[in-house]
Amino acid sequence: MSIGINKSSGMSSLLQQVQEQQQKVMRQLAAAKRITTAADDPAGMQIATRLSSQSTAMQRSINNVYDGLSLAQVAEGGMASVTDSLQRIRELAVQAGNGTLTDADRRNLQAEATQLREQIQQTIQNTNFGGRPVLNQEGTTRIFAGTEPGQEIALESRDLSAGPMANLDNLSLSSSAAARESLGSLDQMMKFVESERASLGAAQSRFVTAARQLMSADEQTQAARSRIEDLDFAQGMAAKTRNDILTQSALAMQAQANLQSQQVLGLLR
């Protein structure tokens, strides 16, 4: 009689173990993860959590880099408008330098140049990114472009109303000599603006490269985390099927052990 009871007890213990394993597998399948609790793989969970944190930081940094790229593009777009207006003023200055023009002709040219000058000034004052002026202030904007301290990109900004551009109000097309004299100042202004545009262009290239590198690093980090944490569905389904079979076998064996115990008890009566 004790033999039958021990068999039944052993079957119950085996069934409990199989059912616990099946619950774990079902939990993993539902979450699509191999590690759902620290008990599943303490070291693996620690590494996966660290990689997830890195990935989240990289994704935020990618957004930071694209914000910096947008800032540079807005500033460069404003400078492009300034350049176009300066080129038109220079064209007018060349035209005004022609000695065959009358004073009335030059007044008309001066009127257009004045409108263009005011447009340049408005562009410098009103070009902004998220409410922040970008063409009339000196400073450095630091874009955090990584996951560790010091990983940043510095974007320098200049005040376009200063330097050679400060002579904008002094341009005159009132006479042939004044118009020719204005050409030198206009050339200095255009050189100044184009130099700043070139710097912004280089910054944009750097932002694009940084974003590409961060996206590649994030992809590799997520792949590493996935290999550690995510569940292989084929293995998960195979484990579920195996546990189903073991459960059915354990139930059958337990039923058989119970039947044998009853038969032994019947003989003893």
Stockholm file with secondary structure:
# STOCKHOLM 1.0

chainA/1-269         MSIGINKSSGMSSLLQQVQEQQQKVMRQLAAAKRITTAADDPAGMQIATRLSSQSTAMQRSINNVYDGLSLAQVAEGGMASVTDSLQRIRELAVQAGNGTLTDADRRNLQAEATQLREQIQQTIQNTNFGGRPVLNQEGTTRIFAGTEPGQEIALESRDLSAGPMANLDNLSLSSSAAARESLGSLDQMMKFVESERASLGAAQSRFVTAARQLMSADEQTQAARSRIEDLDFAQGMAAKTRNDILTQSALAMQAQANLQSQQVLGLLR
#=GR chainA/1-269 SS CHHHHHHHHHHHHHHHHHHHHHHHHHHHHHHTBSCSSTTTCHHHHHHHHHHHHHHHHHHHHHHHHHHHHHHHHHHHHHHHHHHHHHHHHHHHHHHHTCTTCCHHHHHHHHHHHHHHHHHHHHHHHHCEETTEESSEEEEEEEEECSSSTTCEEEEEEEETTSGGGGGGGGCCCSSHHHHHHHHHHHHHHHHHHHHHHHHHHHHHHHHHHHHHHHHHHHHHHHHHHHHHHBCCHHHHHHHHHHHHHHHHHHHHHHHHHHHHHHHHHHHHC
#=GC SS_cons         CHHHHHHHHHHHHHHHHHHHHHHHHHHHHHHTBSCSSTTTCHHHHHHHHHHHHHHHHHHHHHHHHHHHHHHHHHHHHHHHHHHHHHHHHHHHHHHHTCTTCCHHHHHHHHHHHHHHHHHHHHHHHHCEETTEESSEEEEEEEEECSSSTTCEEEEEEEETTSGGGGGGGGCCCSSHHHHHHHHHHHHHHHHHHHHHHHHHHHHHHHHHHHHHHHHHHHHHHHHHHHHHHBCCHHHHHHHHHHHHHHHHHHHHHHHHHHHHHHHHHHHHC
//
